[in-house]
Amino acid sequence: MTRGKAKAPSQRQLRVGEEVRHALAMIMERTEFRDPALLGAPVTVTEVRVSPDLRHAAVFVAPLGGGDPIPVIQGLKRVRPFLRHQLAGEVRLQFIPDLSFEPDVSFDRAQHIEQILHSPEVARDLDEPRDDEV
């Protein structure tokens, strides 16, 4: 096992991840799930990270319009076999990756940073002239 800097994903990993993301988004858009957590809950597939051997895929999802992603993720975990079966018909891969669903918190982080940048303390610091400007 190597330590230190994480290796960047290969072009193949990125290409397969994007293809899987598009296929899952289409499947979720056109499918009426029977799972109560997924009924009427539009889901956005924001990113898919595929392992180097292309056998595992981490699917980052967020409920459209915000909200608690945990029930949606639990519902997606319950319908994972169905999604893999549908995915097999959509993409041409030797192995259909095992899907694991995770909440996408990048939108929350971006909103938090935006709030910090617009806070009075930061605005005050930006308005004060620095010593080298006087």
C-alpha positions in Angstrom: 0.0 0.0 0.0 1.4 3.4 -0.9 1.3 6.3 1.4 1.4 10.0 0.7 -0.1 11.7 -2.3 -3.2 10.1 -3.7 -2.9 9.1 -7.4 -5.1 11.1 -9.8 -7.8 9.1 -11.6 -6.9 7.9 -15.1 -8.7 9.1 -18.2 -10.4 5.8 -18.4 -11.7 6.1 -14.8 -13.0 9.6 -15.5 -14.6 8.6 -18.8 -16.3 5.5 -17.3 -17.4 7.5 -14.2 -19.0 10.1 -16.4 -20.8 7.5 -18.6 -22.1 5.7 -15.5 -23.3 9.1 -14.1 -25.2 9.9 -17.2 -26.8 6.4 -17.4 -27.8 6.5 -13.7 -29.3 9.9 -14.1 -31.4 8.7 -17.1 -32.5 5.6 -15.2 -33.5 7.5 -12.1 -35.4 10.1 -14.3 -37.5 7.6 -16.1 -38.1 5.0 -13.3 -40.9 5.0 -10.8 -39.4 3.4 -7.7 -41.7 1.6 -5.2 -39.4 2.4 -2.3 -41.1 5.0 0.0 -37.9 7.1 0.4 -37.7 7.5 -3.4 -41.3 8.2 -4.2 -41.6 11.7 -5.6 -38.0 12.5 -4.5 -36.0 13.8 -7.5 -32.4 12.9 -7.1 -29.3 14.5 -8.7 -26.3 12.4 -9.5 -23.5 14.9 -9.1 -20.4 12.7 -9.5 -19.3 9.0 -9.9 -15.8 8.0 -8.9 -14.7 4.7 -10.3 -12.0 2.5 -8.7 -8.8 1.8 -10.8 -10.1 -1.7 -11.6 -13.5 -0.3 -12.6 -15.3 -2.8 -10.3 -16.5 -0.3 -7.7 -18.2 3.1 -8.1 -18.9 5.7 -5.5 -22.1 7.5 -6.6 -22.5 11.0 -5.0 -26.1 12.1 -4.9 -28.1 15.0 -3.6 -31.9 15.5 -3.3 -33.0 18.1 -5.9 -33.9 21.2 -4.0 -31.9 20.3 -0.9 -33.1 18.4 2.1 -31.9 15.5 4.1 -30.0 13.1 1.8 -29.9 10.2 4.3 -33.4 8.7 3.5 -32.7 9.0 -0.2 -29.4 7.2 0.1 -31.0 4.5 2.2 -33.6 4.0 -0.5 -31.0 3.9 -3.2 -29.1 1.2 -1.3 -32.3 -0.8 -1.2 -32.8 -0.6 -5.0 -29.1 -1.1 -5.8 -29.5 -4.5 -7.5 -32.2 -3.1 -9.7 -30.0 -0.1 -10.6 -27.1 -2.3 -11.5 -29.3 -4.5 -13.7 -30.6 -1.4 -15.5 -27.1 0.0 -15.8 -25.9 -3.2 -17.5 -28.4 -2.5 -20.3 -27.2 1.1 -20.7 -23.4 1.0 -20.7 -21.0 -1.4 -22.4 -18.5 -2.5 -19.8 -17.0 -5.9 -19.1 -18.0 -5.6 -15.5 -20.8 -3.5 -14.1 -19.4 -1.7 -11.1 -20.7 -2.3 -7.6 -22.5 0.9 -6.6 -22.1 2.6 -3.3 -24.1 5.8 -2.6 -22.8 8.7 -0.7 -24.2 12.2 0.0 -22.7 15.0 -2.0 -21.8 17.8 0.5 -20.0 20.0 -1.9 -23.1 22.3 -2.3 -23.3 22.7 1.5 -19.6 23.5 1.7 -19.9 26.1 -1.1 -22.8 27.7 0.7 -20.9 27.8 4.0 -17.9 29.5 2.2 -20.3 32.0 0.6 -21.8 32.9 4.0 -18.3 33.4 5.5 -17.3 35.6 2.6 -20.3 37.8 3.1 -20.0 38.0 6.9 -19.5 41.4 8.5 -16.1 40.5 9.8 -14.7 39.5 6.4 -16.3 42.6 4.8 -14.7 44.8 7.4 -11.3 43.3 6.7 -11.7 43.8 3.0 -12.7 47.4 3.4 -9.8 48.4 5.7 -6.8 49.8 3.8 -3.6 47.9 4.2 -0.3 49.5 5.3 1.3 49.1 1.9 -1.6 50.9 0.2 -1.4 54.1 2.3 
